[in-house]
Amino acid sequence: MLRSELLILEEQLHEASTDKKKIKIIELFLLSRLREIPLDNLVLTALALIHKSKGAIRIKELAAQLHISQSPLEKRFRQVVGTSPKKFASIVRFKHTIQNYSPKQALTAIGYEAGFYDQAHFIKEFKHFTGETPESFFSGK
């Protein structure tokens, strides 16, 4: 990646007024960097199942649905997507959580709806992606 590309990306992120706009800028940047990879129908199906479950799917369950063991699934998934199915599912779940946030709904309920086992798990994952607690993030503090 060229230094000039990073400077442009940094400037665009700085000018973005909301987190949603920043996410869109990063998504567009990453899409522009994609290299052509042969299609893998198994991985495409895995991606569809992850999205259908809103990221709340166990990789063992995903592998079983695809009639493949976990290790070869992870290898093929990494080759095409560039990350593990577990990490991708976490990203999808996080994105879905943010997109469906409503100030009228309790954060605990949002966490459970997104498939988190408890509030601590929800907060830990949220902090991993944002560096903030859900409460701080959504309140804009």
ROTI-828729 format. One record per atom (N, C-alpha, C, O): chain; residue in one letter; x, y, z; atom name. Coordinates in nm, 4 decimals, always signed. Atoms other than C-alpha are relative to their C-alpha. Layout:
residues N
   chaine   residu          x          y          z   atome
        A        A          X          Y          Z      CA
...
end
This chain:
residues 141
   chaine   residu          x          y          z   atome
        A        M    +0.0854    -0.1169    +0.0000       N
        A        M    +0.0000    +0.0000    +0.0000      CA
        A        M    +0.0903    +0.1237    +0.0000       C
        A        M    +0.1871    +0.1317    +0.0757       O
        A        L    -0.0779    -0.1219    +0.0100       N
        A        L    +0.1353    +0.3395    -0.0946      CA
        A        L    -0.0311    +0.0939    +0.1147       C
        A        L    -0.1428    +0.0973    +0.1665       O
        A        R    +0.0167    -0.0972    -0.1086       N
        A        R    +0.1876    +0.6058    +0.1667      CA
        A        R    -0.1070    +0.1033    -0.0357       C
        A        R    -0.1824    +0.1471    +0.0511       O
        A        S    +0.1004    -0.0985    +0.0419       N
        A        S    -0.0266    +0.8465    -0.0387      CA
        A        S    -0.1423    -0.0541    +0.0193       C
        A        S    -0.2333    +0.0210    +0.0544       O
        A        E    +0.1317    +0.0602    -0.0225       N
        A        E    -0.3193    +0.6007    -0.0201      CA
        A        E    -0.0391    +0.0071    +0.1467       C
        A        E    -0.1547    +0.0334    +0.1796       O
        A        L    +0.0267    -0.0071    -0.1434       N
        A        L    -0.2899    +0.5918    +0.3567      CA
        A        L    -0.0340    +0.1422    +0.0429       C
        A        L    -0.1216    +0.1629    +0.1268       O
        A        L    +0.0273    -0.1400    -0.0344       N
        A        L    -0.2825    +0.9709    +0.3771      CA
        A        L    -0.1403    +0.0406    -0.0450       C
        A        L    -0.2112    +0.1108    +0.0271       O
        A        I    +0.1343    -0.0307    +0.0504       N
        A        I    -0.5965    +0.9980    +0.1631      CA
        A        I    -0.1049    -0.0655    +0.0888       C
        A        I    -0.2042    -0.0026    +0.1253       O
        A        L    +0.0931    +0.0717    -0.0874       N
        A        L    -0.7722    +0.7345    +0.3740      CA
        A        L    -0.0103    +0.0695    +0.1354       C
        A        L    -0.1200    +0.0885    +0.1880       O
        A        E    -0.0018    -0.0685    -0.1294       N
        A        E    -0.6680    +0.9095    +0.6937      CA
        A        E    -0.0773    +0.1321    -0.0067       C
        A        E    -0.1519    +0.1654    +0.0854       O
        A        E    +0.0711    -0.1275    +0.0165       N
        A        E    -0.7988    +1.2427    +0.5634      CA
        A        E    -0.1506    -0.0221    -0.0111       C
        A        E    -0.2289    +0.0511    +0.0494       O
        A        Q    +0.1423    +0.0302    +0.0152       N
        A        Q    -1.1321    +1.0897    +0.4601      CA
        A        Q    -0.0615    -0.0408    +0.1337       C
        A        Q    -0.1730    +0.0002    +0.1661       O
        A        L    +0.0501    +0.0426    -0.1303       N
        A        L    -1.1722    +0.9270    +0.8004      CA
        A        L    -0.0115    +0.1186    +0.0961       C
        A        L    -0.1057    +0.1274    +0.1749       O
        A        H    +0.0026    -0.1187    -0.0864       N
        A        H    -1.0913    +1.2528    +0.9751      CA
        A        H    -0.1195    +0.0898    -0.0329       C
        A        H    -0.1787    +0.1502    +0.0566       O
        A        E    +0.1103    -0.0859    +0.0436       N
        A        E    -1.3558    +1.4368    +0.7711      CA
        A        E    -0.1377    -0.0631    +0.0224       C
        A        E    -0.2388    +0.0072    +0.0240       O
        A        A    +0.1285    +0.0687    -0.0215       N
        A        A    -1.6261    +1.1738    +0.8322      CA
        A        A    -0.0596    +0.0446    +0.1329       C
        A        A    +0.0089    +0.0478    +0.2352       O
        A        S    +0.0636    -0.0562    -0.1191       N
        A        S    -1.8770    +1.3088    +1.0813      CA
        A        S    -0.0599    -0.1049    +0.0938       C
        A        S    -0.0856    -0.0753    +0.2105       O
        A        T    +0.0593    +0.1030    -0.0849       N
        A        T    -2.0190    +0.9786    +1.2105      CA
        A        T    +0.0786    -0.1305    -0.0141       C
        A        T    +0.1554    -0.1494    -0.1083       O
        A        D    -0.0657    +0.1309    +0.0058       N
        A        D    -1.8965    +0.6289    +1.2866      CA
        A        D    -0.0486    -0.0802    -0.1198       C
        A        D    +0.0293    -0.1533    -0.1810       O
        A        K    +0.0534    +0.0722    +0.1159       N
        A        K    -2.1261    +0.4892    +1.0171      CA
        A        K    +0.0701    +0.0438    -0.1286       C
        A        K    +0.0997    -0.0388    -0.2149       O
        A        K    -0.0696    -0.0502    +0.1189       N
        A        K    -1.9601    +0.7136    +0.7574      CA
        A        K    +0.1443    -0.0516    -0.0023       C
        A        K    +0.1967    -0.0839    -0.1089       O
        A        K    -0.1366    +0.0524    -0.0077       N
        A        K    -1.6154    +0.6017    +0.8791      CA
        A        K    +0.0034    -0.1462    -0.0413       C
        A        K    +0.0932    -0.1888    -0.1138       O
        A        I    +0.0072    +0.1414    +0.0355       N
        A        I    -1.7168    +0.2375    +0.8485      CA
        A        I    -0.0175    -0.0150    -0.1505       C
        A        I    +0.0462    -0.1004    -0.2121       O
        A        K    +0.0237    +0.0051    +0.1450       N
        A        K    -1.8433    +0.2993    +0.4936      CA
        A        K    +0.1284    +0.0325    -0.0768       C
        A        K    +0.1587    -0.0327    -0.1768       O
        A        I    -0.1263    -0.0369    +0.0645       N
        A        I    -1.5138    +0.4680    +0.3978      CA
        A        I    +0.0981    -0.1164    +0.0045       C
        A        I    +0.1638    -0.1469    -0.0949       O
        A        I    -0.0923    +0.1132    -0.0138       N
        A        I    -1.3139    +0.1738    +0.5316      CA
        A        I    -0.0456    -0.1163    -0.0867       C
        A        I    +0.0368    -0.1814    -0.1510       O
        A        E    +0.0513    +0.1076    +0.0853       N
        A        E    -1.5414    -0.0772    +0.3569      CA
        A        E    +0.0333    +0.0249    -0.1464       C
        A        E    +0.0784    -0.0658    -0.2165       O
        A        L    -0.0300    -0.0330    +0.1395       N
        A        L    -1.5001    +0.1034    +0.0248      CA
        A        L    +0.1492    -0.0128    -0.0289       C
        A        L    +0.1887    -0.0610    -0.1350       O
        A        F    -0.1448    +0.0108    +0.0169       N
        A        F    -1.1246    +0.1228    +0.0730      CA
        A        F    +0.0405    -0.1467    -0.0119       C
        A        F    +0.1166    -0.1839    -0.1012       O
        A        L    -0.0363    +0.1413    +0.0020       N
        A        L    -1.0996    -0.2482    +0.1502      CA
        A        L    -0.0501    -0.0687    -0.1267       C
        A        L    +0.0196    -0.1526    -0.1838       O
        A        L    +0.0517    +0.0573    +0.1242       N
        A        L    -1.3211    -0.3390    -0.1444      CA
        A        L    +0.0875    +0.0377    -0.1198       C
        A        L    +0.1052    -0.0421    -0.2119       O
        A        S    -0.0861    -0.0436    +0.1101       N
        A        S    -1.0935    -0.1369    -0.3728      CA
        A        S    +0.1329    -0.0758    -0.0017       C
        A        S    +0.1997    -0.0811    -0.1050       O
        A        R    -0.1271    +0.0713    -0.0116       N
        A        R    -0.7956    -0.3417    -0.2513      CA
        A        R    -0.0134    -0.1498    -0.0288       C
        A        R    +0.0858    -0.2226    -0.0286       O
        A        L    +0.0203    +0.1428    +0.0242       N
        A        L    -0.9516    -0.6793    -0.3287      CA
        A        L    +0.0754    -0.0460    -0.1239       C
        A        L    +0.0815    +0.0236    -0.2252       O
        A        R    -0.0634    +0.0594    +0.1173       N
        A        R    -0.7571    -0.9007    -0.5589      CA
        A        R    -0.0938    -0.1071    -0.0530       C
        A        R    -0.1788    -0.1587    +0.0196       O
        A        E    +0.0904    +0.0989    +0.0571       N
        A        E    -0.9252    -1.1386    -0.7936      CA
        A        E    +0.0380    -0.1383    +0.0483       C
        A        E    +0.1518    -0.1830    +0.0334       O
        A        I    -0.0187    +0.1344    -0.0527       N
        A        I    -0.9656    -1.4770    -0.6350      CA
        A        I    -0.1084    -0.0868    -0.0631       C
        A        I    -0.2237    -0.0449    -0.0732       O
        A        P    +0.1022    +0.0871    +0.0582       N
        A        P    -1.1398    -1.7705    -0.7983      CA
        A        P    -0.1130    -0.0236    +0.1001       C
        A        P    -0.0894    -0.0365    +0.2203       O
        A        L    +0.1151    +0.0231    -0.0864       N
        A        L    -1.4889    -1.8227    -0.6624      CA
        A        L    +0.0057    -0.1398    +0.0605       C
        A        L    +0.0468    -0.2361    -0.0042       O
        A        D    +0.0085    +0.1271    -0.0711       N
        A        D    -1.5330    -2.0977    -0.4085      CA
        A        D    -0.1416    -0.0092    +0.0536       C
        A        D    -0.1784    +0.0595    +0.1490       O
        A        N    +0.1416    +0.0093    -0.0371       N
        A        N    -1.8955    -2.2025    -0.3811      CA
        A        N    -0.0211    -0.0357    +0.1464       C
        A        N    -0.1171    +0.0103    +0.2082       O
        A        L    +0.0132    +0.0347    -0.1409       N
        A        L    -1.8414    -2.3540    -0.0382      CA
        A        L    +0.0168    +0.1251    +0.0873       C
        A        L    -0.0593    +0.1457    +0.1818       O
        A        V    -0.0231    -0.1223    -0.0767       N
        A        V    -1.7041    -2.0252    +0.0945      CA
        A        V    -0.1144    +0.0988    -0.0214       C
        A        V    -0.1557    +0.1667    +0.0726       O
        A        L    +0.1147    -0.0875    +0.0260       N
        A        L    -1.9843    -1.8304    -0.0748      CA
        A        L    -0.1208    -0.0433    +0.0821       C
        A        L    -0.1943    +0.0401    +0.1350       O
        A        T    +0.1104    +0.0512    -0.0812       N
        A        T    -2.2351    -2.0554    +0.0985      CA
        A        T    +0.0241    +0.0301    +0.1471       C
        A        T    -0.0687    +0.0665    +0.2194       O
        A        A    -0.0345    -0.0323    -0.1388       N
        A        A    -2.0526    -2.0082    +0.4287      CA
        A        A    -0.0283    +0.1474    +0.0291       C
        A        A    -0.0836    +0.1808    +0.1339       O
        A        L    +0.0257    -0.1437    -0.0171       N
        A        L    -2.0691    -1.6303    +0.3830      CA
        A        L    -0.1504    +0.0267    +0.0101       C
        A        L    -0.1947    +0.1051    +0.0940       O
        A        A    +0.1456    -0.0187    -0.0022       N
        A        A    -2.4424    -1.6503    +0.3098      CA
        A        A    -0.0590    -0.0471    +0.1328       C
        A        A    -0.1471    +0.0184    +0.1884       O
        A        L    +0.0506    +0.0515    -0.1277       N
        A        L    -2.5036    -1.8622    +0.6210      CA
        A        L    +0.0382    +0.0916    +0.1165       C
        A        L    -0.0406    +0.1111    +0.2090       O
        A        I    -0.0433    -0.0924    -0.1051       N
        A        I    -2.3025    -1.6229    +0.8376      CA
        A        I    -0.0882    +0.1246    -0.0021       C
        A        I    -0.1337    +0.1709    +0.1025       O
        A        H    +0.0861    -0.1189    +0.0105       N
        A        H    -2.5001    -1.3265    +0.7075      CA
        A        H    -0.1439    -0.0317    +0.0415       C
        A        H    -0.2084    +0.0482    +0.1093       O
        A        K    +0.1371    +0.0389    -0.0344       N
        A        K    -2.8302    -1.5129    +0.7427      CA
        A        K    -0.0184    -0.0095    +0.1518       C
        A        K    -0.1236    +0.0260    +0.2049       O
        A        S    +0.0065    +0.0136    -0.1459       N
        A        S    -2.7517    -1.5842    +1.1090      CA
        A        S    +0.0375    +0.1305    +0.0713       C
        A        S    +0.0407    +0.1363    +0.1943       O
        A        K    -0.0419    -0.1303    -0.0535       N
        A        K    -2.6443    -1.2196    +1.1557      CA
        A        K    +0.1286    -0.0130    +0.0816       C
        A        K    +0.1519    +0.0619    +0.1765       O
        A        G    -0.1290    +0.0204    -0.0648       N
        A        G    -2.3046    -1.3495    +1.2630      CA
        A        G    -0.0065    -0.0851    +0.1255       C
        A        G    +0.0973    -0.1155    +0.1842       O
        A        A    +0.0160    +0.0781    -0.1230       N
        A        A    -2.4458    -1.5516    +1.5538      CA
        A        A    -0.0063    -0.1485    -0.0337       C
        A        A    -0.1101    -0.2128    -0.0184       O
        A        I    -0.0073    +0.1413    +0.0366       N
        A        I    -2.3319    -1.8945    +1.4373      CA
        A        I    +0.1332    -0.0557    +0.0481       C
        A        I    +0.2368    +0.0099    +0.0370       O
        A        R    -0.1236    +0.0673    -0.0418       N
        A        R    -2.0786    -2.1370    +1.5797      CA
        A        R    +0.0654    -0.0587    -0.1247       C
        A        R    -0.0027    -0.1095    -0.2138       O
        A        I    -0.0723    +0.0474    +0.1177       N
        A        I    -1.8103    -2.2355    +1.3320      CA
        A        I    -0.0135    -0.1517    -0.0137       C
        A        I    -0.0172    -0.2038    -0.1251       O
        A        K    +0.0215    +0.1453    +0.0039       N
        A        K    -1.8526    -2.6019    +1.4252      CA
        A        K    -0.1348    -0.0311    -0.0660       C
        A        K    -0.1455    -0.1242    -0.1458       O
        A        E    +0.1335    +0.0155    +0.0586       N
        A        E    -2.2223    -2.5705    +1.3344      CA
        A        E    +0.0033    +0.0352    -0.1495       C
        A        E    -0.0587    -0.0330    -0.2311       O
        A        L    -0.0144    -0.0416    +0.1398       N
        A        L    -2.1326    -2.3878    +1.0106      CA
        A        L    +0.0644    -0.1112    -0.0818       C
        A        L    +0.0170    -0.1450    -0.1903       O
        A        A    -0.0698    +0.1078    +0.0696       N
        A        A    -1.8904    -2.6635    +0.9117      CA
        A        A    -0.0923    -0.1210    -0.0187       C
        A        A    -0.0919    -0.1840    -0.1245       O
        A        A    +0.0926    +0.1138    +0.0093       N
        A        A    -2.1527    -2.9296    +0.9848      CA
        A        A    -0.1049    +0.0239    -0.1080       C
        A        A    -0.1382    -0.0669    -0.1842       O
        A        Q    +0.0997    -0.0322    +0.1027       N
        A        Q    -2.4095    -2.7507    +0.7676      CA
        A        Q    +0.0581    -0.0113    -0.1401       C
        A        Q    -0.0135    -0.0415    -0.2356       O
        A        L    -0.0659    +0.0044    +0.1307       N
        A        L    -2.1552    -2.7421    +0.4850      CA
        A        L    +0.0608    -0.1371    -0.0298       C
        A        L    +0.1191    -0.1576    -0.1363       O
        A        H    -0.0518    +0.1362    +0.0162       N
        A        H    -2.0563    -3.1093    +0.5332      CA
        A        H    +0.1510    +0.0000    -0.0259       C
        A        H    +0.2001    -0.0642    -0.1187       O
        A        I    -0.1454    -0.0080    +0.0092       N
        A        I    -1.6887    -3.0279    +0.5824      CA
        A        I    +0.0527    +0.0129    +0.1425       C
        A        I    -0.0168    +0.0640    +0.2302       O
        A        S    -0.0546    -0.0164    -0.1348       N
        A        S    -1.4600    -3.0445    +0.8824      CA
        A        S    +0.0489    +0.1442    +0.0171       C
        A        S    +0.0691    +0.2172    -0.0799       O
        A        Q    -0.0292    -0.1390    -0.0327       N
        A        Q    -1.3641    -2.7239    +1.0562      CA
        A        Q    +0.1329    +0.0491    -0.0589       C
        A        Q    +0.1402    +0.1610    -0.1096       O
        A        S    -0.1322    -0.0433    +0.0462       N
        A        S    -0.9959    -2.7129    +0.9574      CA
        A        S    +0.0034    +0.0337    -0.1499       C
        A        S    +0.0525    +0.1406    -0.1860       O
        A        P    +0.0006    -0.0363    +0.1421       N
        A        P    -1.0435    -2.7302    +0.5771      CA
        A        P    -0.0908    +0.1194    -0.0298       C
        A        P    -0.0611    +0.1999    -0.1182       O
        A        L    +0.0867    -0.1168    +0.0183       N
        A        L    -1.3318    -2.4827    +0.6030      CA
        A        L    +0.0770    +0.1274    +0.0317       C
        A        L    +0.0750    +0.2231    -0.0457       O
        A        E    -0.0752    -0.1192    -0.0396       N
        A        E    -1.1124    -2.2355    +0.7876      CA
        A        E    +0.1092    +0.0345    -0.1015       C
        A        E    +0.1306    +0.1517    -0.1325       O
        A        K    -0.1066    -0.0233    +0.0982       N
        A        K    -0.8280    -2.2792    +0.5365      CA
        A        K    -0.0563    +0.0626    -0.1277       C
        A        K    -0.0036    +0.1621    -0.1773       O
        A        R    +0.0603    -0.0523    +0.1239       N
        A        R    -1.0517    -2.2232    +0.2325      CA
        A        R    -0.0584    +0.1393    +0.0231       C
        A        R    -0.0465    +0.2267    -0.0628       O
        A        F    +0.0601    -0.1289    -0.0333       N
        A        F    -1.2322    -1.9345    +0.4029      CA
        A        F    +0.1079    +0.1081    +0.0059       C
        A        F    +0.0908    +0.2169    -0.0492       O
        A        R    -0.1109    -0.0975    -0.0106       N
        A        R    -0.9032    -1.7592    +0.4859      CA
        A        R    +0.0565    +0.0357    -0.1375       C
        A        R    +0.0892    +0.1516    -0.1633       O
        A        Q    -0.0549    -0.0247    +0.1332       N
        A        Q    -0.7804    -1.7975    +0.1280      CA
        A        Q    -0.0864    +0.0972    -0.0786       C
        A        Q    -0.0343    +0.1824    -0.1506       O
        A        V    +0.0914    -0.0831    +0.0776       N
        A        V    -1.0887    -1.6290    -0.0152      CA
        A        V    -0.0304    +0.1319    +0.0700       C
        A        V    -0.0266    +0.2380    +0.0076       O
        A        V    +0.0464    -0.1186    -0.0728       N
        A        V    -1.1954    -1.3849    +0.2555      CA
        A        V    +0.1151    +0.0770    +0.0630       C
        A        V    +0.1095    +0.1996    +0.0728       O
        A        G    -0.1140    -0.0679    -0.0608       N
        A        G    -0.8620    -1.3106    +0.4222      CA
        A        G    -0.0032    +0.0001    +0.1511       C
        A        G    +0.0833    +0.0594    +0.2157       O
        A        T    +0.0096    +0.0137    -0.1450       N
        A        T    -0.9731    -1.3896    +0.7745      CA
        A        T    -0.0733    -0.1295    +0.0310       C
        A        T    -0.1255    -0.1955    -0.0589       O
        A        S    +0.0668    +0.1243    -0.0383       N
        A        S    -1.1167    -1.6788    +0.9699      CA
        A        S    -0.1519    +0.0179    -0.0010       C
        A        S    -0.2012    +0.1303    +0.0091       O
        A        P    +0.1457    -0.0111    -0.0061       N
        A        P    -1.4878    -1.7592    +0.9629      CA
        A        P    -0.0474    +0.0566    +0.1346       C
        A        P    -0.1457    +0.1305    +0.1400       O
        A        K    +0.0384    -0.0490    -0.1331       N
        A        K    -1.5039    -1.6882    +1.3376      CA
        A        K    +0.0141    +0.1519    +0.0073       C
        A        K    -0.0751    +0.2206    +0.0571       O
        A        K    -0.0218    -0.1448    -0.0024       N
        A        K    -1.3571    -1.3400    +1.2982      CA
        A        K    -0.1010    +0.0705    -0.0902       C
        A        K    -0.1557    +0.1746    -0.0538       O
        A        F    +0.0972    -0.0597    +0.0917       N
        A        F    -1.5792    -1.2668    +0.9995      CA
        A        F    -0.1390    +0.0024    +0.0631       C
        A        F    -0.2102    +0.1023    +0.0529       O
        A        A    +0.1303    +0.0060    -0.0661       N
        A        A    -1.8872    -1.3802    +1.1937      CA
        A        A    -0.0091    +0.1055    +0.1102       C
        A        A    -0.1143    +0.1664    +0.1293       O
        A        S    -0.0018    -0.1035    -0.1046       N
        A        S    -1.7849    -1.1497    +1.4806      CA
        A        S    -0.0214    +0.1383    -0.0596       C
        A        S    -0.0926    +0.2209    -0.0024       O
        A        I    +0.0145    -0.1294    +0.0671       N
        A        I    -1.7597    -0.8571    +1.2398      CA
        A        I    -0.1443    +0.0187    -0.0468       C
        A        I    -0.2021    +0.1261    -0.0297       O
        A        V    +0.1391    -0.0073    +0.0469       N
        A        V    -2.1008    -0.9356    +1.0873      CA
        A        V    -0.0935    +0.0242    +0.1186       C
        A        V    -0.1850    +0.1060    +0.1101       O
        A        R    +0.0847    -0.0158    -0.1186       N
        A        R    -2.2562    -0.9658    +1.4334      CA
        A        R    +0.0123    +0.1421    +0.0554       C
        A        R    -0.0878    +0.2033    +0.0928       O
        A        F    -0.0215    -0.1358    -0.0493       N
        A        F    -2.0999    -0.6358    +1.5432      CA
        A        F    -0.0687    +0.1024    -0.0904       C
        A        F    -0.1359    +0.1937    -0.0422       O
        A        K    +0.0621    -0.0922    +0.0952       N
        A        K    -2.2134    -0.4571    +1.2263      CA
        A        K    -0.1523    -0.0036    +0.0131       C
        A        K    -0.2179    +0.1005    +0.0108       O
        A        H    +0.1449    +0.0145    -0.0144       N
        A        H    -2.5655    -0.5939    +1.2675      CA
        A        H    -0.0470    +0.0679    +0.1299       C
        A        H    -0.1517    +0.1325    +0.1321       O
        A        T    +0.0342    -0.0610    -0.1286       N
        A        T    -2.5706    -0.4799    +1.6311      CA
        A        T    -0.0065    +0.1517    -0.0129       C
        A        T    -0.1001    +0.2145    +0.0366       O
        A        I    -0.0029    -0.1463    +0.0165       N
        A        I    -2.4767    -0.1240    +1.5365      CA
        A        I    -0.1141    +0.0468    -0.0904       C
        A        I    -0.1806    +0.1461    -0.0607       O
        A        Q    +0.1037    -0.0411    +0.0943       N
        A        Q    -2.7166    -0.1070    +1.2429      CA
        A        Q    -0.1401    -0.0085    +0.0597       C
        A        Q    -0.2288    +0.0671    +0.0202       O
        A        N    +0.1325    +0.0194    -0.0567       N
        A        N    -3.0097    -0.2250    +1.4529      CA
        A        N    -0.0160    +0.0615    +0.1381       C
        A        N    -0.1120    +0.0315    +0.2090       O
        A        Y    +0.0089    -0.0660    -0.1299       N
        A        Y    -2.9419    -0.0124    +1.7589      CA
        A        Y    -0.1205    +0.0939    +0.0031       C
        A        Y    -0.1489    +0.1653    -0.0930       O
        A        S    +0.1099    -0.0919    -0.0240       N
        A        S    -3.2408    +0.1709    +1.8976      CA
        A        S    +0.0125    +0.0500    +0.1432       C
        A        S    +0.0248    -0.0303    +0.2357       O
        A        P    -0.0112    -0.0518    -0.1366       N
        A        P    -3.2200    +0.4041    +2.1970      CA
        A        P    -0.1171    -0.0418    +0.0886       C
        A        P    -0.1100    -0.0307    +0.2110       O
        A        K    +0.1174    +0.0433    -0.0763       N
        A        K    -3.5613    +0.2713    +2.3002      CA
        A        K    +0.0192    -0.1389    +0.0594       C
        A        K    -0.0571    -0.1798    +0.1469       O
        A        Q    -0.0230    +0.1369    -0.0456       N
        A        Q    -3.4183    -0.0773    +2.3588      CA
        A        Q    +0.1196    -0.0026    +0.0955       C
        A        Q    +0.2189    +0.0663    +0.0726       O
        A        A    -0.1097    +0.0127    -0.0967       N
        A        A    -3.1984    -0.1708    +2.6559      CA
        A        A    +0.1208    -0.0644    -0.0674       C
        A        A    +0.1064    -0.1542    -0.1503       O
        A        L    -0.1222    +0.0551    +0.0586       N
        A        L    -2.8366    -0.2433    +2.5665      CA
        A        L    +0.0153    -0.1488    +0.0314       C
        A        L    +0.0650    -0.2247    -0.0518       O
        A        T    -0.0062    +0.1415    -0.0357       N
        A        T    -2.8566    -0.5750    +2.7508      CA
        A        T    -0.0847    -0.0821    -0.0961       C
        A        T    -0.0419    -0.1883    -0.1414       O
        A        A    +0.0885    +0.0702    +0.0940       N
        A        A    -3.1487    -0.6795    +2.5296      CA
        A        A    +0.0623    -0.0049    -0.1387       C
        A        A    +0.0519    -0.1061    -0.2079       O
        A        I    -0.0669    -0.0033    +0.1303       N
        A        I    -2.9555    -0.5734    +2.2199      CA
        A        I    +0.1105    -0.1056    -0.0041       C
        A        I    +0.1263    -0.1761    -0.1037       O
        A        G    -0.1069    +0.0995    -0.0081       N
        A        G    -2.6624    -0.7885    +2.3326      CA
        A        G    -0.0526    -0.1419    -0.0098       C
        A        G    +0.0027    -0.2241    -0.0829       O
        A        Y    +0.0584    +0.1341    +0.0055       N
        A        Y    -2.8808    -1.0939    +2.3912      CA
        A        Y    -0.0561    -0.0292    -0.1388       C
        A        Y    -0.0406    -0.1397    -0.1907       O
        A        E    +0.0578    +0.0174    +0.1341       N
        A        E    -3.0594    -1.0418    +2.0593      CA
        A        E    +0.1091    -0.0282    -0.1033       C
        A        E    +0.0863    -0.0998    -0.2008       O
        A        A    -0.1115    +0.0199    +0.0928       N
        A        A    -2.7204    -1.0330    +1.8854      CA
        A        A    +0.0708    -0.1336    +0.0223       C
        A        A    +0.1616    -0.1693    -0.0528       O
        A        G    -0.0578    +0.1317    -0.0217       N
        A        G    -2.6330    -1.3718    +2.0323      CA
        A        G    +0.1103    -0.0051    +0.1033       C
        A        G    +0.1801    -0.1060    +0.1132       O
        A        F    -0.1007    +0.0021    -0.1050       N
        A        F    -2.4043    -1.2732    +2.3178      CA
        A        F    -0.0567    -0.0738    +0.1202       C
        A        F    -0.1758    -0.0639    +0.1499       O
        A        Y    +0.0451    +0.0829    -0.1117       N
        A        Y    -2.4204    -1.5036    +2.6182      CA
        A        Y    -0.0373    +0.0814    +0.1229       C
        A        Y    -0.1305    +0.0478    +0.1959       O
        A        D    +0.0289    -0.0847    -0.1151       N
        A        D    -2.4127    -1.2307    +2.8773      CA
        A        D    +0.0506    +0.1411    -0.0279       C
        A        D    +0.1147    +0.1665    -0.1299       O
        A        Q    -0.0355    -0.1409    +0.0175       N
        A        Q    -2.3557    -0.8591    +2.9226      CA
        A        Q    +0.1514    +0.0189    -0.0058       C
        A        Q    +0.2009    +0.1002    -0.0839       O
        A        A    -0.1464    -0.0127    -0.0018       N
        A        A    -1.9842    -0.9023    +3.0010      CA
        A        A    +0.0597    -0.0380    -0.1357       C
        A        A    +0.1516    +0.0281    -0.1839       O
        A        H    -0.0468    +0.0440    +0.1317       N
        A        H    -1.9291    -1.0891    +2.6733      CA
        A        H    -0.0290    +0.1073    -0.1054       C
        A        H    +0.0553    +0.1373    -0.1900       O
        A        F    +0.0407    -0.1070    +0.0918       N
        A        F    -2.1178    -0.8183    +2.4824      CA
        A        F    +0.0924    +0.1210    +0.0140       C
        A        F    +0.1403    +0.1747    -0.0858       O
        A        I    -0.0848    -0.1175    -0.0246       N
        A        I    -1.9161    -0.5376    +2.6437      CA
        A        I    +0.1435    -0.0265    -0.0463       C
        A        I    +0.2056    +0.0594    -0.1088       O
        A        K    -0.1376    +0.0342    +0.0393       N
        A        K    -1.5831    -0.7165    +2.5885      CA
        A        K    +0.0167    +0.0042    -0.1520       C
        A        K    +0.1124    +0.0626    -0.2029       O
        A        E    -0.0066    +0.0017    +0.1466       N
        A        E    -1.6527    -0.7757    +2.2185      CA
        A        E    -0.0149    +0.1414    -0.0563       C
        A        E    +0.0551    +0.1793    -0.1502       O
        A        F    +0.0235    -0.1366    +0.0455       N
        A        F    -1.7814    -0.4216    +2.1739      CA
        A        F    +0.1256    +0.0841    +0.0189       C
        A        F    +0.1641    +0.1599    -0.0701       O
        A        K    -0.1239    -0.0739    -0.0279       N
        A        K    -1.4687    -0.2771    +2.3361      CA
        A        K    +0.1115    -0.0417    -0.0958       C
        A        K    +0.1947    +0.0399    -0.1355       O
        A        H    -0.1006    +0.0497    +0.0936       N
        A        H    -1.2562    -0.4964    +2.1105      CA
        A        H    -0.0083    +0.0749    -0.1334       C
        A        H    +0.0944    +0.1095    -0.1918       O
        A        F    +0.0179    -0.0664    +0.1291       N
        A        F    -1.4035    -0.3305    +1.8006      CA
        A        F    +0.0081    +0.1518    +0.0083       C
        A        F    +0.0571    +0.2160    -0.0846       O
        A        T    +0.0105    -0.1461    -0.0055       N
        A        T    -1.4530    +0.0254    +1.9233      CA
        A        T    +0.0916    +0.0667    +0.1011       C
        A        T    +0.1195    +0.1862    +0.0909       O
        A        G    -0.0775    -0.0595    -0.1075       N
        A        G    -1.2370    +0.0746    +2.2299      CA
        A        G    -0.0892    +0.0649    +0.1056       C
        A        G    -0.0398    +0.1273    +0.1996       O
        A        E    +0.0960    -0.0611    -0.0912       N
        A        E    -1.5523    +0.1858    +2.4111      CA
        A        E    -0.1027    -0.1030    +0.0441       C
        A        E    -0.1199    -0.2068    -0.0197       O
        A        T    +0.1133    +0.0825    -0.0406       N
        A        T    -1.8361    +0.0304    +2.6054      CA
        A        T    -0.1169    +0.0342    -0.0920       C
        A        T    -0.1178    +0.1414    -0.1525       O
        A        P    +0.1176    -0.0318    +0.0826       N
        A        P    -2.1684    +0.0078    +2.4192      CA
        A        P    -0.0689    +0.1286    +0.0462       C
        A        P    -0.1120    +0.2096    -0.0358       O
        A        E    +0.0660    -0.1192    -0.0533       N
        A        E    -2.3130    +0.2732    +2.6494      CA
        A        E    +0.0713    +0.1273    -0.0441       C
        A        E    +0.0066    +0.2224    -0.0882       O
        A        S    -0.0761    -0.1181    +0.0434       N
        A        S    -2.0327    +0.5212    +2.5735      CA
        A        S    -0.0110    +0.0217    -0.1501       C
        A        S    -0.0280    +0.1345    -0.1964       O
        A        F    +0.0039    -0.0090    +0.1463       N
        A        F    -2.0380    +0.4448    +2.2027      CA
        A        F    -0.1326    +0.0579    -0.0470       C
        A        F    -0.1352    +0.1518    -0.1265       O
        A        F    +0.1307    -0.0437    +0.0481       N
        A        F    -2.4114    +0.4903    +2.1568      CA
        A        F    -0.0437    +0.1347    +0.0561       C
        A        F    -0.1270    +0.2028    -0.0037       O
        A        S    +0.0356    -0.1306    -0.0552       N
        A        S    -2.4351    +0.7942    +2.3821      CA
        A        S    +0.0835    +0.1103    -0.0625       C
        A        S    +0.0526    +0.2285    -0.0471       O
        A        G    -0.0840    -0.0995    +0.0667       N
        A        G    -2.1612    +0.9657    +2.1819      CA
        A        G    +0.0995    +0.0668    +0.0916       C
        A        G    +0.1594    +0.1676    +0.0541       O
        A        K    -0.0930    -0.0598    -0.0967       N
        A        K    -1.9492    +1.0393    +2.4889      CA
        A        K    +0.1417    -0.0347    -0.0343       C
        A        K    +0.2341    +0.0068    +0.0357       O
end
